[in-house]
Amino acid sequence: MSVETDLKKDGIQVIETLPTLKINSIARNISQKICDTFPDYGFNQNELFIRLSRLNMYKAKMPEGMAEANYFYKNTSIYFNDHIADEDLEEFAIHECIHYIQEIK
């Protein structure tokens, strides 16, 4: 199955791609928080930032009852419910970025 088919099956409809500056801001803040919170895990903040900044991130229409953000492993992308305010995206991105880190670790 294609990624588009899987997204459609889950009821996720992409509205827009997050701007690069927003993705970089999210990646920078999350990489800092993860390194500060888990100093004994051997994370390299710069490397983590680079990896997180390469994730595709989208605003999407999502069915009611679905999580506010979802990490989709098939295309290493994060989809945020379109009603989430831009200033709140990072709060929901942390959990999804951890899914990504679990996958690469």
N, C-alpha and C positions, 0 to 999 in steps of 0.2 A: 504494500500500500504506500502511496505517496504521502508526504507530509501534509499537503493540502487536504487530501482525503481524510487523514487522521484528525486534523483540526476540525474539519467540517463535521465529522462523526461526533466529535466532542462538543460541538456547538460553539466553537471559537471562530470568530470572524475578525480578521485583522483590519484595523482602521488606519493606523499609521505606525511608521517606524519612529522610535525615539531618536531625537537629534544626538549626534555624536558627542556634543558637549555634555548633555544630560547623562548619557551612558558613562562617559569618563568621570563625571562627578560621582555617580553612584559607585563605580568601580574603585575610585580613589578612597572614598569614605569607608566602604565595606572592607577593602584590603587592610586599611589602617585598623579598623575595629577588630578584625579577625586576628591580626598579628599582635595587637595589644592584649586581647582576651586569651589567646593561646600561645604564649611566648615559648613554651616547651615543645611545640609541635614542629619546629624547624621551618616555618613558612618564611619565604623571602617576600617582603612586602612589594618590591618593585615587580618581581615576576608574577605575583598574584594579581597585582593591578593590571599588568599587561594581559593576562589571561581573561580576567573579568571584563576588561574593556573591549575584548573581541567578541563577547557574547552579543548576539542579536537581541534587541529588546523592542517590544511592540506594545501599543495600546490596542485592545481588542474588545469587541462585544463578546460577553461570556454569559452562559446561561445562569439563571438565578440558582443559588445553592452551590455553585462552583467556588473554589477558593479565589481570593482576590488577585492572586498571581500564581502562575504555573510555569515550572521549568519543563521544557519539552526536550527530552534527551536525543530524539532522532535528528534534530537540527540545532542542538545546543542553543536554544533560544528561550527567552523569558517573555511571557505574555501577561500583561497587566490589564485588569478590568478597566474599561474606559472611564468609569466614574471616579476613579482614584485621582485625587489632586496631585499635580506634579510634585509638590513639596512633600508628599507622603509616599512616593514611589520607593524610596530607599528602605523604608520600614518593611515593606513587603518583599523587596528584592533580597534582603539578607538571607532569608530562609531558602529562597530559590538558588542563590549563589552557593550556599552550602551543599545543596544537591549536586550542583556542578562540580564542586571541589571533591565531594565523595566519589564521583564518577572518575575523576582524573587521578585521585590518590590511589 
